[in-house]
Amino acid sequence: MNRQRGIALSGVIVWGIVIAIVAVLAIRVLPEVMDYYKIRQAVKAVAAEGSGKTVGELRQAFSRYAEVEHIQTLTAADLDIFKEDNQVVIAFAYERRIPLAGNVSLLIDFRGSSSKLGVD
């Protein structure tokens, strides 16, 4: 007698639900993560060009990067700009609340710095 092999309908439904939940989570979180990487790239570029510039000029340079990259999450006023070991360091921190379903949401704390020793 041959045994039947395959997946039961209940298994397909369970795996379908799991895949759907992961897909919805990825669709909601991915734009925020991409925005974080754009901000981090802009901060590192501004800090690399920042030697000899004032804090106002650095904020203005970040504003230009933000305008080109369509960054609306963080403004130039939200940046912490200071010197560390004779190098300009630009740090930022913000949080995003991503609604998932009903009253359930995901809170992500984003932090970054242009410093090689700081938070990456």
C-alpha positions in Angstrom: 0.0 0.0 0.0 1.4 3.4 -1.0 1.3 6.2 1.5 0.2 9.6 0.3 2.6 12.4 0.7 2.0 16.1 0.6 0.9 19.0 2.7 -2.5 19.2 4.4 -4.7 22.2 3.7 -4.4 23.3 7.4 -0.6 23.4 7.0 -0.9 25.6 3.8 -3.3 28.0 5.7 -1.0 28.3 8.7 2.1 28.9 6.5 0.1 31.4 4.4 -0.9 33.4 7.6 2.7 33.4 8.8 4.0 34.6 5.4 1.3 37.3 5.3 2.2 38.6 8.7 5.9 38.7 7.9 5.2 40.5 4.6 3.0 43.1 6.2 5.6 43.7 8.9 8.3 44.1 6.2 6.2 46.4 4.1 5.6 48.7 7.1 9.1 48.7 8.5 11.3 48.8 5.3 10.5 52.4 4.4 11.6 53.6 7.9 14.8 51.6 7.7 15.6 53.0 4.3 15.0 56.5 5.6 17.4 55.8 8.5 20.1 54.8 6.1 19.5 57.9 3.9 19.9 60.1 7.0 23.0 58.2 8.2 24.6 58.6 4.7 23.8 62.3 4.6 25.2 62.9 8.1 28.4 61.1 7.3 28.7 63.1 4.0 28.2 66.4 5.8 30.6 65.5 8.6 33.3 64.5 6.0 33.0 67.9 4.4 32.6 69.7 7.7 36.1 70.6 8.7 36.4 74.3 9.2 32.7 75.0 8.9 30.4 76.5 11.5 27.5 74.7 13.1 25.1 76.8 11.0 26.8 75.9 7.8 26.8 72.2 8.7 23.0 72.4 9.4 22.5 74.1 6.1 24.5 71.5 4.3 22.4 68.7 5.9 19.2 70.6 4.9 20.3 70.5 1.3 21.1 66.8 1.5 17.7 66.3 3.1 15.9 68.2 0.4 17.6 66.2 -2.4 17.1 62.8 -0.7 13.5 63.7 0.4 14.2 63.2 4.1 11.3 64.5 6.2 11.8 62.5 9.3 14.7 64.6 10.7 15.4 68.3 10.4 18.8 70.0 10.7 17.7 71.4 14.1 17.5 67.8 15.4 21.2 67.1 14.9 23.8 67.2 17.7 26.9 68.7 16.3 30.2 68.7 18.3 33.9 68.1 17.9 35.7 64.9 19.1 39.4 64.5 18.7 39.6 67.5 16.4 36.9 66.0 14.0 33.4 67.2 13.5 30.9 64.6 14.8 27.2 64.8 13.9 24.9 62.6 15.9 21.1 62.0 15.7 18.4 60.1 17.5 14.7 59.7 16.9 11.9 57.2 17.3 9.3 56.1 14.9 6.0 54.5 15.9 4.7 52.2 13.1 1.0 51.2 13.4 0.5 47.5 12.7 -3.1 46.6 13.4 -5.7 48.3 15.6 -4.0 49.6 18.7 -0.9 47.5 18.1 2.2 49.4 17.0 5.9 48.9 16.7 8.3 51.5 18.2 11.8 51.7 16.8 14.6 53.9 18.3 17.0 55.0 15.6 20.4 56.4 16.6 23.4 57.2 14.5 26.6 59.2 14.4 29.3 60.2 11.9 31.9 59.1 14.4 33.9 55.9 13.8 33.7 55.2 17.5 30.0 56.2 17.9 26.8 54.4 17.3 26.5 53.1 13.7 
